[in-house]
């Protein structure tokens, strides 16, 4: 157990959200499902008050109970969680501890390891890809109760007890395998890139999971590269988040419908501001997602003034149910039911809990643009660190996500074209502050 390998196959589209190696995915589920089955067989009480309260609220609502029963009936045959009580006991096993670095054996007996940064999402994954879950997970009453559970776990993740997974042992986030996963994608050597309060300690000095998760980079390790022509500096577009490109689209409508198989963006539904939506009608949307291994602070993609900053409450695990991975999926076999949330990211910009920051560019040709931080799954907490009227330079911090993975979108008006930089394409990882494009006025 002293030498743990990273999986040879690393998911790009689902990386960090679903375990990339099937053996780790199966072992993680077997661990939590096995615990849940034993507790159900023992008719055991729940070990955490937050899960007990969540379960009681669900069971007191006949409609939610009926929808959960439909979810278990409709879920894929691969689903191993077959009752609400099983799900609740699996939750118990997650929220009484920090997210784990999970180890397992592959088919050849090699010990492999991988971080599972969004464990509740992995439990919800197949259940969510059902029409009954589409109805239940969008219900305000369900999300009110779920938020209480997530907030309770989030509070625990700020305590010293949550740092127990921050060590260099086999199941620690600083084991060689875990460090390798956090250094992949050109992120850089961990201790040379991220502020570590005390690198000499096994925990590297982080006092809680939250402090580790929202760690800052060492100044100079994520530089902004200036334009080769200083006169064009205000036309350079920088990556606001360390993230993997999900979708880029032009001529986005103010208001559009979402279909189960073909997602389009709807600006008014994204920002809930009809006046600004009209200004941005016909513009461009860039969306990219963050894995749990990524840096989770947001930075200004341009220089300008903060016009407004809002937080819109929403859903946490609702997805557009689909028929599974498409034919051209780079990671999953066609029809495989896992990962519907990742495939629903366009739709999530209109339904999930999200932070919306309006920035009036210093460049009048750009005008007003919008940054949206989309909380996905247990990463529902969005913390904004700027206020109306603040001046920001490109690269200044805007806020952060907490507790898992997430997504973000940039919206620009219809008067501009963006020449995207080489390598800015779907499923490609972008470092924060990297140049992702250059803005031009349309002819």
C-alpha positions in Angstrom: 0.0 0.0 0.0 3.0 2.3 0.2 3.2 2.9 -3.6 0.0 4.1 -5.2 -0.3 4.7 -8.9 -2.4 7.2 -10.7 -4.9 5.8 -13.1 -3.5 5.6 -16.7 -6.8 6.9 -18.1 -7.6 10.4 -17.0 -11.0 11.8 -18.0 -10.9 15.2 -19.6 -14.6 16.0 -19.8 -15.6 14.5 -16.5 -12.2 14.8 -14.8 -12.5 15.3 -11.0 -16.3 15.0 -11.1 -16.4 11.2 -11.7 -13.5 9.0 -10.9 -11.5 8.4 -14.0 -10.7 4.8 -13.4 -13.6 2.3 -13.3 -12.1 0.4 -10.4 -11.9 3.6 -8.2 -15.5 4.5 -9.2 -16.8 1.1 -8.3 -14.8 0.8 -5.1 -16.0 4.3 -3.9 -19.6 3.3 -4.5 -19.2 -0.1 -3.0 -17.7 1.4 0.1 -20.6 3.8 0.7 -23.3 1.5 -0.5 -22.0 -1.3 1.7 -22.0 1.0 4.7 -25.6 2.0 3.9 -26.9 -1.5 3.4 -25.5 -2.6 6.8 -27.1 0.4 8.5 -30.4 -0.3 6.8 -30.3 -3.9 7.9 -29.6 -2.8 11.4 -32.4 -0.3 11.3 -29.8 2.1 12.6 -30.3 5.8 13.4 -28.5 8.4 11.4 -25.1 9.4 12.7 -25.4 13.1 11.7 -28.1 15.5 12.8 -28.1 17.3 9.4 -28.9 14.0 7.5 -31.5 13.0 10.0 -33.2 16.4 9.6 -33.0 16.2 5.8 -34.5 12.7 5.8 -37.3 13.7 8.2 -38.2 16.7 6.0 -38.4 14.5 2.8 -40.4 11.8 4.5 -42.9 14.4 5.8 -43.8 15.4 2.2 -45.7 12.7 0.4 -45.0 14.2 -3.0 -41.2 14.1 -2.4 -41.4 10.5 -1.1 -43.3 9.5 -4.3 -40.8 11.2 -6.5 -37.9 9.4 -4.8 -39.7 6.1 -5.3 -40.0 6.9 -9.0 -36.3 7.9 -9.1 -35.2 4.5 -7.8 -37.6 2.8 -10.3 -36.3 4.9 -13.3 -32.6 4.9 -12.5 -30.1 3.0 -14.7 -29.5 -0.7 -14.0 -26.0 0.3 -12.9 -27.4 2.2 -9.9 -26.6 0.5 -6.6 -28.6 2.8 -4.3 -32.1 1.5 -4.2 -34.0 3.3 -1.5 -34.2 6.6 0.3 -32.9 5.1 3.5 -29.9 3.7 1.8 -29.2 7.1 0.2 -29.4 8.8 3.6 -27.1 6.4 5.3 -24.6 6.9 2.4 -24.9 10.6 3.0 -24.0 10.0 6.7 -20.9 8.3 5.6 -19.9 11.3 3.5 -20.8 14.4 5.5 -19.2 13.3 8.8 -15.7 13.6 7.2 -13.9 15.6 4.5 -13.7 14.6 0.8 -11.4 11.6 0.5 -8.5 10.5 -1.7 -9.8 7.1 -2.5 -7.6 4.1 -3.1 -8.5 0.8 -4.8 -6.9 -2.1 -6.8 -7.1 -2.3 -10.6 -7.6 -5.6 -12.5 -3.9 -6.4 -12.3 -3.8 -5.9 -8.5 -2.0 -2.6 -8.6 -3.0 -0.1 -5.9 -4.3 3.0 -7.6 -5.6 6.2 -6.1 -7.7 9.2 -7.1 -9.3 12.2 -5.2 -13.1 12.1 -5.0 -13.7 15.8 -4.4 -17.5 15.8 -4.9 -18.6 12.6 -3.2 -22.3 13.6 -2.8 -22.5 14.2 -6.6 -21.1 10.7 -7.3 -23.9 9.3 -5.1 -26.5 11.4 -6.8 -25.1 10.9 -10.4 -27.3 8.0 -11.7 -30.3 9.0 -9.6 -30.2 12.5 -11.1 -30.4 11.2 -14.7 -34.1 10.4 -14.4 -37.3 12.4 -15.2 -38.5 12.0 -11.6 -35.3 13.6 -10.3 -35.7 16.4 -12.9 -39.0 17.1 -11.1 -37.8 16.6 -7.5 -34.4 18.3 -7.7 -36.0 21.5 -9.0 -38.6 21.8 -6.3 -37.9 24.8 -4.0 -38.9 22.8 -0.9 -36.4 20.1 -1.7 -33.6 22.6 -2.3 -34.3 24.5 0.9 -33.8 21.2 2.9 -30.8 20.2 0.9 -29.1 23.5 1.4 -29.4 23.0 5.2 -27.6 19.7 4.8 -24.9 21.2 2.5 -24.4 24.2 4.8 -23.9 21.9 7.8 -21.2 19.9 5.9 -19.7 23.2 4.6 -19.4 24.5 8.2 -17.7 21.2 9.2 -15.2 21.7 6.3 -14.0 25.0 7.9 -13.0 23.2 11.2 -9.7 21.7 12.2 -11.3 18.2 12.2 -11.8 18.5 8.4 -8.0 18.7 7.9 -7.5 15.0 8.8 -7.3 14.0 5.1 -4.5 16.5 4.5 -1.5 14.4 4.9 1.0 12.4 2.8 -0.2 8.9 3.7 -1.8 6.6 1.2 -5.3 8.1 1.6 -4.1 11.7 2.0 -4.5 14.6 -0.4 -0.7 15.1 -0.3 0.3 11.5 -1.2 2.4 11.2 -4.3 -0.6 10.1 -6.3 -2.8 12.9 -5.1 -0.1 15.5 -5.6 0.3 14.2 -9.2 -3.4 14.7 -9.9 -3.2 18.3 -8.7 -0.1 19.0 -10.7 -1.6 17.6 -14.0 -2.8 19.8 -16.8 0.2 22.1 -16.5 -0.8 23.4 -13.1 2.8 23.3 -11.8 4.6 21.7 -8.9 2.3 22.0 -5.8 4.7 23.6 -3.4 6.2 25.9 -6.0 2.7 27.1 -7.1 0.4 27.3 -4.1 0.8 29.2 -0.8 1.4 26.5 1.8 1.3 27.9 5.4 4.0 25.4 6.5 5.3 23.1 3.8 7.3 21.1 6.4 4.2 19.6 8.0 2.3 16.6 6.5 -0.7 19.0 6.2 1.4 21.7 4.7 0.0 23.9 7.4 -3.6 24.1 6.2 -5.8 24.2 9.2 -9.0 23.0 7.5 -10.3 21.5 4.2 -11.7 24.9 3.3 -8.4 26.6 3.7 -6.7 24.0 1.4 -9.5 24.1 -1.1 -9.4 27.9 -1.6 -5.7 28.1 -1.4 -4.0 31.0 -3.2 -1.2 30.8 -5.8 2.3 32.2 -5.1 2.6 35.6 -6.7 4.3 35.3 -10.1 3.2 31.7 -10.7 0.1 32.8 -12.7 1.4 35.9 -14.6 -0.7 37.9 -17.0 1.1 38.1 -20.3 0.8 41.6 -21.7 -0.2 42.3 -25.3 2.7 42.4 -27.7 1.2 45.8 -28.9 0.6 48.0 -25.8 -2.2 49.8 -27.7 -4.1 46.5 -27.8 -3.8 45.7 -24.1 -7.4 46.6 -23.3 -8.6 44.2 -26.0 -6.9 41.1 -24.4 -9.2 38.6 -22.7 -7.8 36.6 -19.8 -9.0 33.3 -18.3 -11.1 34.1 -15.2 -10.8 30.7 -13.7 -8.5 27.6 -13.9 -10.8 25.5 -15.9 -11.6 23.2 -18.9 -13.5 24.7 -21.8 -17.0 23.4 -22.1 -18.6 25.5 -24.8 -18.2 28.7 -26.8 -21.1 30.1 -28.8 -22.0 33.3 -30.7 -25.2 35.0 -31.4 -26.8 34.0 -28.1 -30.4 35.0 -27.8 -31.9 37.1 -25.0 -34.4 34.4 -24.5 -34.3 30.8 -25.8 -35.7 27.4 -24.9 -33.7 24.5 -23.6 -34.3 21.1 -25.2 -33.2 17.8 -23.6 -30.8 16.9 -26.4 -29.6 20.3 -27.7 -28.8 23.0 -25.1 -28.7 26.7 -26.1 -28.0 29.6 -23.8 -30.7 32.0 -22.7 -29.2 35.3 -21.4 -32.3 36.5 -19.6 -32.7 33.2 -17.8 -28.9 33.2 -16.9 -28.9 36.7 -15.3 -32.6 37.5 -14.6 -32.1 41.1 -15.7 -34.2 41.9 -18.8 -32.5 45.2 -19.5 -29.0 43.9 -19.5 -30.2 40.7 -21.4 -31.4 43.0 -24.2 -28.0 44.8 -24.3 -26.2 41.5 -24.6 -28.7 39.9 -27.0 -26.8 38.4 -30.0 -23.5 38.3 -28.0 -21.0 35.6 -27.1 -20.9 33.1 -24.3 -17.7 31.3 -23.1 -18.2 28.6 -20.5 -15.6 26.4 -18.8 -15.8 24.1 -15.7 -13.5 23.6 -12.8 -12.6 20.2 -11.3 -12.0 19.7 -7.6 -8.3 19.7 -8.3 -8.4 23.1 -9.8 -7.7 26.5 -8.2 -11.1 27.9 -7.2 -10.8 31.6 -7.0 -12.2 33.9 -9.8 -10.3 36.8 -11.4 -11.3 39.6 -13.6 -11.0 38.7 -17.3 -10.7 42.5 -18.3 -10.1 45.8 -16.5 -13.1 47.9 -15.6 -15.6 48.9 -12.9 -18.0 46.6 -11.0 -21.5 47.7 -11.8 -23.3 45.2 -9.7 -22.7 41.8 -8.0 -25.6 39.5 -7.2 -26.1 35.9 -5.9 -29.1 34.0 -7.3 -30.3 30.9 -5.4 -31.0 27.8 -7.4 -30.8 24.1 -7.6 -27.9 21.9 -6.6 -28.2 18.5 -8.3 -30.9 19.0 -11.0 -29.7 18.0 -14.5 -31.3 17.6 -17.9 -32.0 13.8 -18.1 -30.5 12.3 -21.2 -29.9 9.0 -22.9 -26.3 8.8 -21.8 -23.0 9.8 -23.3 -23.2 10.8 -27.0 -21.4 9.0 -29.8 -18.6 11.6 -29.8 -18.0 11.6 -26.0 -14.2 11.5 -25.5 -14.3 9.5 -22.3 -17.5 7.4 -21.8 -19.0 4.7 -24.0 -22.0 5.8 -26.0 -25.1 5.6 -23.9 -23.3 5.3 -20.6 -25.6 7.0 -18.1 -23.0 8.6 -15.9 -22.1 12.4 -15.9 -25.4 14.0 -16.9 -24.5 17.1 -14.8 -21.4 17.7 -16.9 -23.4 17.4 -20.1 -26.0 19.8 -18.6 -23.7 22.7 -17.9 -25.3 25.1 -20.4 -28.7 24.5 -18.7 -27.2 24.9 -15.3 -26.3 28.5 -16.0 -30.1 29.2 -15.7 -31.0 26.9 -12.8 -28.1 26.5 -10.4 -27.1 28.7 -7.5 -24.8 31.3 -9.1 -22.9 34.6 -8.6 -23.3 37.2 -11.3 -20.8 40.1 -11.6 -21.4 42.9 -14.1 -18.2 44.6 -15.2 -18.2 47.9 -17.3 -15.0 47.6 -19.3 -12.4 50.4 -19.4 -12.5 49.8 -23.2 -15.7 51.4 -24.5 -15.6 49.0 -27.5 -16.2 46.1 -25.1 -18.8 47.9 -22.9 -20.6 45.8 -20.3 -19.7 42.1 -19.8 -20.9 39.6 -17.3 -19.1 37.0 -15.2 -21.2 34.1 -13.9 -19.9 31.7 -11.2 -22.1 28.6 -11.3 -22.3 26.5 -8.2 -22.6 22.9 -9.1 -23.5 20.0 -6.7 -21.9 20.5 -3.3 -20.0 23.5 -4.6 -23.1 25.6 -4.1 -21.3 28.3 -2.1 -20.2 31.3 -4.1 -18.3 34.1 -2.2 -18.1 37.4 -4.0 -15.2 39.6 -2.8 -15.9 42.8 -4.9 -18.6 45.5 -4.4 -20.5 47.9 -6.7 -18.2 50.7 -7.8 -14.9 48.8 -7.2 -12.3 49.3 -9.9 -10.6 46.1 -11.0 -7.6 45.4 -13.2 -7.5 42.3 -15.4 -6.4 39.5 -13.0 -7.7 41.0 -9.8 -9.7 38.6 -7.6 -13.5 38.7 -7.8 -14.4 35.8 -5.5 -14.3 32.1 -5.1 -16.1 28.8 -5.0 -16.1 26.4 -2.0 -16.2 22.7 -1.4 -16.0 20.9 -4.8 -16.2 21.6 -8.5 -18.1 24.2 -10.4 -18.5 26.1 -13.7 -18.3 29.7 -15.0 -19.4 31.7 -18.0 -18.4 35.0 -19.6 -21.0 36.9 -21.6 -20.1 39.7 -24.1 -22.2 42.0 -26.2 -23.1 41.6 -29.9 -20.9 44.4 -31.1 -17.6 42.4 -30.7 -15.9 39.4 -32.2 -13.4 37.3 -30.2 -10.4 35.8 -31.8 -9.8 32.8 -29.6 -6.2 31.9 -28.7 -4.6 28.7 -30.0 -5.6 25.8 -27.7 -8.8 27.5 -26.5 -11.1 24.7 -27.5 -13.6 22.3 -26.0 -12.1 19.9 -23.4 -8.8 21.9 -23.2 -7.6 23.0 -19.8 -6.8 26.8 -19.3 -4.8 28.3 -16.5 -6.1 31.3 -14.7 -4.7 34.6 -16.2 -3.8 32.9 -19.5 -4.7 34.7 -22.6 -7.8 33.1 -24.1 -8.7 35.6 -26.8 -8.4 39.0 -28.4 -11.5 41.2 -28.8 -12.3 43.0 -32.1 -15.2 45.2 -33.1 -17.4 43.7 -35.8 -17.2 45.4 -39.2 
